[in-house]
Amino acid sequence: MVKVNLGGCSSFVKDAEYREYLGKALAAFDTLERETGAGNDFLGWKHLPSGTPDSLISECEAIRDEWKGKGVDLVVVIGIGGSYLGAKCAIEALSHSFAKQLRDRKGMEVVFAGHTLSEEYISELTDLMQERNVAAVVISKSGTTTEPAVAFRLIKQYIEEKYGREEAASRIVAVTDARKGALRSLSTQEGYRTFVIEDNVGGRFSVLTPVGILPIVLAGFDMRAMLRGAAEMEKACAERSETNPAVEYAAMRNLLYDNGKAIEILVTYNPKLQYLGEWWKQLYGESEGKDGKGIFPASVSFTTDLHSMGQFIQDGKRILMETVVSVEKSNRSTVINNDPQNLDGLNFLTGKHVEECNAMAELGTRLAHIDGGVPQLQVSIEKIDEYNLGGLFYFFEKSCGISGYILGVNPFNQPGVEAYKKNMFALLGKPGYEEQAKALQERLK
């Protein structure tokens, strides 16, 4: 179960202020629960944990078993933004840090494409595919988003040339719209198996749909446990209560924002959670950054980044708050040994677990940053596993919806992401963009 501790904010806000923002958060909670706010046609994510049929997991497991039977050892997942970040986060968190070197994987190796237009990346991915037995999952509602569409065109061609068109159809699965779009049409034409992205679930809220479920299952992890954890948080976050963790978190971060803390840094102390920060940044940045408003989301991995970002966080411009994701228990055990020479002066740590040092570094850093003027919100999970990750995903999603409504924006649209695409299409010579291309070329002279 996810727990929230706001004690690290007590010296920065007055109790009366926090009570006021709890009231705002509960009003936003009501808007979200009654589905009367802006973007209320994109709330399908709210009941995914409790409403996902077990048959969906079984379908994904059947594909996993079929592909393993074919000897597939590399699955390329093609998508961008919410179509890959949740799965990437989960797989990175749950995998052995050196699984590739140890060749110790629970399932097939999952790699990602379509999240970049780097020619070197796609070329080097092709080098890898040439050495491996390959299948692919392509994720896109429309099938025309540039980055994944380019990657899929190239990967599809490679798979067809290597295995033949008929066999390729059994090695490609599409996660797409139920009825419309280029990818739906292609899937019907080629006979790809498909999973549906429902119209009422936006990409950044889709980790508990087939968008995340299929890659996580293919990587060998327990999706049922993840959904159980998410369902527990769904239940906890459905209570209209001042102690609802999603309400508490949304209330405090908006109070701090209105008090001048315009940047929120998500802090983790385990490198396995690096991509939690990447997923979280999209969730909050795309949901809140509009209408000239929004808390800017950033992320760091401590203690590593204390040696690069620590100085600014401690002593720089006082516009920061931190949300620290704490993990209470390590899944592994390593004890520091005694060294008779003690040249490094560390014998005082003899017999201590490495994770105890990590925990004291976390506590010491939180206290130092409070003293330096950085409020600390703490979000805790018991350990890194499927159950706790599921709870964490749902907690942040529910908090995000509440927080966006407190802020006064539509948390479920993203009108600003189209601007760069129009410029890119014009500069690449897409038909219909000729006038815009001329205007841009004039600006670039």
C-alpha positions as CSV (number, residue, x, y, z in Angstrom):
1,M,0.0,0.0,0.0
2,V,1.3,3.5,-0.9
3,K,1.7,5.8,2.1
4,V,2.1,9.6,2.0
5,N,4.0,11.6,4.6
6,L,3.8,15.4,4.5
7,G,5.8,16.0,7.6
8,G,8.7,17.5,5.5
9,C,6.4,20.3,4.5
10,S,5.2,21.4,7.9
11,S,7.8,24.2,8.3
12,F,6.8,25.7,4.9
13,V,3.0,25.9,5.2
14,K,0.5,26.9,7.9
15,D,-2.0,24.4,9.1
16,A,-4.9,26.7,8.1
17,E,-3.5,26.9,4.6
18,Y,-3.3,23.2,4.3
19,R,-6.8,22.8,5.5
20,E,-8.0,25.2,2.9
21,Y,-6.2,23.2,0.1
22,L,-7.6,19.9,1.5
23,G,-11.0,21.5,0.9
24,K,-10.0,22.3,-2.7
25,A,-8.7,18.8,-3.2
26,L,-11.9,17.3,-1.9
27,A,-13.9,19.5,-4.3
28,A,-11.6,18.3,-7.2
29,F,-12.0,14.7,-6.0
30,D,-15.8,15.2,-6.3
31,T,-15.5,16.5,-9.8
32,L,-13.3,13.5,-10.7
33,E,-15.6,11.0,-9.1
34,R,-18.8,12.5,-10.5
35,E,-17.1,12.8,-13.9
36,T,-18.4,16.3,-14.4
37,G,-15.2,18.1,-15.2
38,A,-13.3,19.0,-18.3
39,G,-12.0,15.9,-20.1
40,N,-14.6,13.6,-18.5
41,D,-14.6,11.4,-21.6
42,F,-11.1,10.3,-20.8
43,L,-11.7,8.7,-17.4
44,G,-11.7,5.0,-18.4
45,W,-8.4,4.5,-16.4
46,K,-10.2,5.0,-13.1
47,H,-11.5,1.5,-12.8
48,L,-9.0,-0.5,-14.9
49,P,-7.5,-2.3,-11.9
50,S,-10.7,-3.7,-10.6
51,G,-12.4,-4.1,-14.1
52,T,-9.7,-5.8,-16.2
53,P,-10.8,-9.4,-17.0
54,D,-8.4,-12.2,-16.3
55,S,-9.0,-13.4,-19.8
56,L,-6.9,-10.4,-21.1
57,I,-3.9,-11.5,-19.1
58,S,-4.4,-15.1,-20.4
59,E,-4.4,-13.8,-24.0
60,C,-1.1,-12.0,-23.4
61,E,0.3,-15.1,-21.8
62,A,-0.8,-17.2,-24.8
63,I,1.2,-15.0,-27.1
64,R,4.2,-15.1,-24.8
65,D,4.1,-18.9,-24.7
66,E,3.6,-19.1,-28.5
67,W,6.5,-16.8,-29.2
68,K,8.8,-18.7,-26.7
69,G,7.8,-21.9,-28.6
70,K,9.1,-20.3,-31.8
71,G,12.4,-19.5,-30.1
72,V,11.7,-15.7,-30.0
73,D,14.2,-14.1,-27.6
74,L,13.8,-10.4,-28.5
75,V,10.5,-8.4,-28.6
76,V,10.6,-4.9,-30.0
77,V,7.9,-2.7,-28.5
78,I,7.2,0.3,-30.7
79,G,5.5,3.3,-29.2
80,I,6.2,6.8,-27.8
81,G,5.1,8.7,-24.7
82,G,2.5,6.8,-22.8
83,S,2.7,4.0,-25.3
84,Y,6.1,2.9,-23.9
85,L,7.0,4.7,-20.7
86,G,4.8,2.7,-18.3
87,A,6.0,-0.6,-19.6
88,K,9.6,0.6,-19.7
89,C,9.3,1.7,-16.1
90,A,7.9,-1.6,-14.9
91,I,10.3,-3.8,-16.8
92,E,13.4,-1.7,-15.7
93,A,12.2,-1.8,-12.1
94,L,11.5,-5.5,-12.0
95,S,14.5,-6.8,-14.0
96,H,17.8,-7.8,-12.6
97,S,20.1,-4.8,-13.1
98,F,22.5,-7.0,-15.1
99,A,20.1,-9.4,-16.7
100,K,21.6,-8.8,-20.2
101,Q,25.1,-9.7,-19.1
102,L,23.9,-12.6,-17.0
103,R,21.4,-13.8,-19.6
104,D,19.1,-14.3,-16.7
105,R,15.6,-13.2,-17.8
106,K,12.2,-14.4,-16.7
107,G,10.8,-13.9,-20.2
108,M,11.9,-12.6,-23.5
109,E,14.1,-9.5,-23.7
110,V,12.0,-6.5,-24.4
111,V,13.5,-3.4,-26.1
112,F,11.8,-0.3,-27.3
113,A,11.6,1.6,-30.6
114,G,9.5,4.4,-32.0
115,H,10.3,6.8,-29.2
116,T,13.1,8.6,-31.1
117,L,13.9,9.7,-34.7
118,S,17.6,8.9,-34.2
119,E,19.0,7.1,-37.3
120,E,21.8,5.7,-35.2
121,Y,19.4,4.1,-32.7
122,I,17.2,2.4,-35.3
123,S,20.3,1.2,-37.3
124,E,21.9,-0.2,-34.1
125,L,18.5,-1.9,-33.2
126,T,18.7,-3.5,-36.7
127,D,22.1,-4.8,-35.8
128,L,20.7,-6.4,-32.7
129,M,17.7,-7.9,-34.6
130,Q,20.1,-9.5,-37.0
131,E,21.6,-11.5,-34.2
132,R,18.3,-12.5,-32.5
133,N,14.9,-14.3,-33.0
134,V,12.5,-11.3,-33.3
135,A,8.8,-10.4,-32.7
136,A,7.2,-7.0,-32.4
137,V,4.4,-5.2,-30.6
138,V,3.3,-1.9,-32.2
139,I,1.3,0.5,-30.1
140,S,-0.6,3.5,-31.6
141,K,-4.2,4.6,-31.6
142,S,-3.8,6.1,-35.1
143,G,-0.8,4.4,-36.6
144,T,0.3,7.7,-38.1
145,T,2.3,9.3,-35.2
146,T,5.6,10.0,-36.9
147,E,8.1,8.4,-34.6
148,P,6.5,5.0,-34.1
149,A,5.2,4.9,-37.7
150,V,8.7,5.4,-39.1
151,A,10.1,2.7,-36.7
152,F,7.3,0.3,-37.5
153,R,7.7,0.7,-41.2
154,L,11.3,-0.3,-40.9
155,I,10.9,-3.1,-38.4
156,K,7.9,-4.6,-40.2
157,Q,10.0,-4.7,-43.4
158,Y,12.8,-6.4,-41.6
159,I,10.6,-9.1,-40.0
160,E,8.8,-9.8,-43.3
161,E,12.1,-10.1,-45.2
162,K,13.6,-12.4,-42.6
163,Y,10.6,-14.7,-41.9
164,G,8.3,-14.2,-44.8
165,R,5.1,-12.2,-44.9
166,E,2.9,-15.0,-43.5
167,E,5.1,-15.8,-40.6
168,A,5.6,-12.1,-39.9
169,A,1.9,-11.8,-39.3
170,S,2.2,-14.2,-36.4
171,R,5.1,-12.3,-35.0
172,I,3.5,-8.8,-35.0
173,V,0.8,-7.8,-32.5
174,A,-0.9,-4.3,-32.7
175,V,-2.4,-2.4,-29.8
176,T,-4.6,0.1,-31.4
177,D,-8.0,1.7,-31.8
178,A,-11.0,-0.7,-31.9
179,R,-12.4,0.5,-35.2
180,K,-10.5,3.2,-37.0
181,G,-7.0,4.4,-38.0
182,A,-4.2,3.3,-40.2
183,L,-2.9,0.7,-37.8
184,R,-6.3,-0.9,-37.4
185,S,-6.7,-1.1,-41.2
186,L,-3.2,-2.6,-41.7
187,S,-3.8,-5.1,-38.9
188,T,-7.0,-6.3,-40.6
189,Q,-5.3,-6.5,-44.0
190,E,-2.3,-8.4,-42.7
191,G,-4.1,-10.6,-40.1
192,Y,-2.2,-9.2,-37.0
193,R,-3.6,-10.1,-33.6
194,T,-4.8,-6.9,-31.9
195,F,-5.6,-5.5,-28.5
196,V,-7.7,-2.4,-28.1
197,I,-6.8,1.0,-26.6
198,E,-10.2,2.2,-25.5
199,D,-11.2,5.7,-26.6
200,N,-11.7,6.8,-23.0
201,V,-8.1,6.2,-21.8
202,G,-5.4,8.6,-22.8
203,G,-1.9,7.4,-23.5
204,R,-0.3,8.7,-20.3
205,F,-2.9,6.8,-18.2
206,S,-2.7,3.6,-20.2
207,V,-0.1,1.5,-18.3
208,L,-2.7,-0.8,-16.9
209,T,-4.3,-1.4,-20.3
210,P,-2.8,-3.8,-23.0
211,V,-0.4,-0.9,-23.8
212,G,1.5,-1.9,-20.6
213,I,0.1,-5.3,-19.8
214,L,1.3,-7.1,-23.0
215,P,5.0,-5.9,-22.8
216,I,5.1,-6.6,-19.1
217,V,3.8,-10.1,-19.5
218,L,6.1,-10.8,-22.4
219,A,9.0,-9.7,-20.2
220,G,8.0,-12.4,-17.8
221,F,6.5,-10.5,-14.9
222,D,3.3,-11.1,-12.9
223,M,0.7,-8.7,-14.2
224,R,-2.0,-10.2,-12.0
225,A,0.0,-9.1,-8.9
226,M,0.4,-5.6,-10.4
227,L,-3.4,-5.3,-11.0
228,R,-4.0,-6.5,-7.4
229,G,-1.8,-3.7,-6.1
230,A,-3.4,-1.2,-8.3
231,A,-6.9,-2.4,-7.2
232,E,-6.0,-1.9,-3.6
233,M,-5.0,1.7,-4.4
234,E,-8.2,2.2,-6.5
235,K,-10.1,1.3,-3.4
236,A,-8.1,3.5,-1.0
237,C,-8.1,6.4,-3.4
238,A,-11.9,6.2,-3.9
239,E,-12.7,7.2,-0.3
240,R,-13.8,10.8,0.1
241,S,-11.5,11.5,3.0
242,E,-8.9,14.0,4.1
243,T,-6.6,11.0,4.7
244,N,-7.0,9.7,1.1
245,P,-3.4,9.6,0.0
246,A,-4.2,11.0,-3.4
247,V,-6.1,13.9,-1.9
248,E,-3.3,14.6,0.6
249,Y,-0.6,14.6,-2.1
250,A,-2.6,16.8,-4.6
251,A,-3.5,19.3,-1.9
252,M,0.0,19.8,-0.6
253,R,1.8,20.1,-4.0
254,N,-0.8,22.7,-5.1
255,L,-0.4,24.7,-1.9
256,L,3.4,24.7,-2.3
257,Y,3.0,25.7,-6.0
258,D,0.8,28.7,-5.0
259,N,3.5,29.5,-2.5
260,G,6.1,29.8,-5.2
261,K,7.5,26.3,-5.5
262,A,7.1,26.0,-9.3
263,I,9.3,22.9,-9.8
264,E,8.7,19.5,-8.4
265,I,11.5,17.0,-8.4
266,L,10.7,13.3,-8.1
267,V,13.5,11.7,-6.1
268,T,14.3,8.0,-6.0
269,Y,17.1,6.2,-4.2
270,N,17.2,3.0,-6.3
271,P,18.4,3.1,-9.9
272,K,15.7,0.5,-10.8
273,L,13.2,3.4,-10.4
274,Q,14.9,5.8,-12.9
275,Y,12.1,5.2,-15.4
276,L,9.5,5.8,-12.8
277,G,10.7,9.4,-13.0
278,E,10.4,9.4,-16.8
279,W,6.8,8.0,-16.6
280,W,5.8,10.4,-13.9
281,K,7.2,13.4,-15.8
282,Q,5.0,12.7,-18.8
283,L,2.0,12.1,-16.6
284,Y,2.2,15.4,-14.7
285,G,3.8,17.5,-17.4
286,E,1.3,16.7,-20.1
287,S,-1.6,16.8,-17.7
288,E,-0.9,20.1,-15.9
289,G,1.3,22.1,-18.2
290,K,-1.2,24.2,-20.1
291,D,-3.1,27.6,-20.0
292,G,0.1,29.2,-18.7
293,K,0.0,27.1,-15.5
294,G,1.6,24.0,-14.1
295,I,4.3,22.6,-11.8
296,F,7.4,21.7,-13.8
297,P,8.2,18.0,-13.3
298,A,11.8,16.9,-13.0
299,S,13.4,13.8,-11.6
300,V,16.7,12.7,-10.1
301,S,18.2,9.4,-8.9
302,F,20.0,9.8,-5.5
303,T,22.6,9.4,-4.2
304,T,24.1,9.4,-7.7
305,D,22.7,12.8,-8.7
306,L,23.6,14.4,-5.3
307,H,27.0,14.6,-6.9
308,S,25.7,16.6,-9.8
309,M,22.5,18.3,-8.8
310,G,22.9,18.4,-5.0
311,Q,24.5,21.8,-4.9
312,F,21.7,23.5,-6.8
313,I,18.9,21.7,-4.8
314,Q,20.6,22.6,-1.5
315,D,21.5,26.2,-2.2
316,G,20.1,27.4,-5.6
317,K,16.9,29.4,-6.3
318,R,14.2,28.5,-3.8
319,I,11.6,27.4,-6.3
320,L,11.8,23.7,-5.7
321,M,9.8,21.0,-3.9
322,E,10.8,17.3,-3.8
323,T,8.6,14.2,-3.8
324,V,10.7,11.4,-2.4
325,V,9.7,7.8,-3.4
326,S,10.9,5.7,-0.4
327,V,11.3,1.9,-0.6
328,E,11.1,0.4,2.9
329,K,12.7,-3.0,2.2
330,S,15.4,-4.2,-0.1
331,N,14.9,-7.4,-2.1
332,R,18.6,-8.4,-1.6
333,S,21.0,-8.5,1.3
334,T,24.7,-7.3,1.3
335,V,26.6,-6.6,4.5
336,I,29.7,-4.4,4.7
337,N,32.8,-6.3,5.8
338,N,35.6,-5.4,8.2
339,D,39.0,-4.3,6.7
340,P,41.9,-4.7,9.1
341,Q,43.8,-1.8,7.4
342,N,40.8,0.5,7.4
343,L,42.5,2.9,5.0
344,D,39.2,4.2,3.8
345,G,38.0,4.8,7.4
346,L,34.8,2.9,6.9
347,N,35.1,0.2,9.6
348,F,32.4,2.1,11.6
349,L,30.1,0.6,8.9
350,T,31.2,-3.0,9.6
351,G,28.2,-5.3,9.9
352,K,25.7,-2.8,8.4
353,H,23.6,-3.6,5.4
354,V,24.3,-1.4,2.3
355,E,20.6,-0.5,2.3
356,E,20.9,0.9,5.8
357,C,23.5,3.3,4.5
358,N,21.2,4.2,1.6
359,A,18.3,4.8,4.1
360,M,20.4,7.1,6.2
361,A,21.6,8.9,3.1
362,E,18.0,9.5,2.2
363,L,17.0,10.7,5.7
364,G,20.1,12.9,6.0
365,T,19.4,14.4,2.5
366,R,15.7,15.1,3.3
367,L,16.7,16.9,6.5
368,A,19.4,18.9,4.8
369,H,17.1,19.9,2.0
370,I,14.4,21.0,4.4
371,D,17.0,23.1,6.2
372,G,18.0,24.5,2.8
373,G,14.4,25.6,2.0
374,V,13.1,22.6,-0.1
375,P,9.8,21.1,1.1
376,Q,9.7,17.3,1.2
377,L,6.7,15.1,0.3
378,Q,7.3,11.5,0.9
379,V,5.6,8.6,-0.9
380,S,6.5,5.1,0.4
381,I,6.1,1.6,-0.8
382,E,7.1,-1.6,1.0
383,K,9.4,-3.0,-1.7
384,I,10.0,-3.0,-5.5
385,D,7.7,-5.7,-6.9
386,E,4.7,-6.0,-9.2
387,Y,2.1,-5.4,-6.4
388,N,3.7,-2.2,-5.1
389,L,4.4,-0.8,-8.6
390,G,0.8,-1.3,-9.5
391,G,-0.2,0.6,-6.4
392,L,2.2,3.4,-7.2
393,F,1.0,3.7,-10.8
394,Y,-2.6,4.1,-9.7
395,F,-1.8,6.5,-6.8
396,F,0.0,8.9,-9.1
397,E,-2.7,8.7,-11.8
398,K,-5.5,9.4,-9.3
399,S,-3.5,12.2,-7.7
400,C,-2.8,13.7,-11.1
401,G,-6.5,13.9,-11.9
402,I,-7.3,15.6,-8.6
403,S,-4.3,18.0,-8.9
404,G,-5.2,19.1,-12.4
405,Y,-8.7,20.1,-11.3
406,I,-7.3,22.0,-8.3
407,L,-5.1,23.8,-10.7
408,G,-8.0,24.7,-13.0
409,V,-6.9,22.9,-16.1
410,N,-8.2,19.9,-18.1
411,P,-5.9,17.2,-17.0
412,F,-6.8,14.9,-19.8
413,N,-6.0,16.8,-23.0
414,Q,-2.7,17.9,-24.6
415,P,-3.3,20.6,-27.1
416,G,0.3,21.9,-27.0
417,V,1.9,18.7,-28.4
418,E,0.7,19.4,-31.9
419,A,2.8,22.6,-32.5
420,Y,6.2,20.9,-33.1
421,K,4.5,18.3,-35.3
422,K,3.1,20.9,-37.7
423,N,6.5,22.6,-38.0
424,M,8.3,19.2,-38.5
425,F,5.8,18.2,-41.2
426,A,6.3,21.5,-43.0
427,L,10.0,21.2,-42.9
428,L,10.0,17.6,-44.1
429,G,7.8,18.6,-47.1
430,K,4.5,16.9,-46.2
431,P,1.8,17.6,-48.7
432,G,-0.6,20.3,-47.5
433,Y,2.1,22.2,-45.4
434,E,3.6,24.2,-48.3
435,E,2.7,27.7,-47.0
436,Q,3.8,26.9,-43.5
437,A,7.1,25.6,-44.9
438,K,7.7,28.8,-46.8
439,A,7.0,30.9,-43.6
440,L,9.4,28.7,-41.6
441,Q,12.1,28.9,-44.1
442,E,11.9,32.7,-44.1
443,R,12.3,32.7,-40.3
444,L,15.4,30.4,-40.6
445,K,17.2,32.7,-43.0
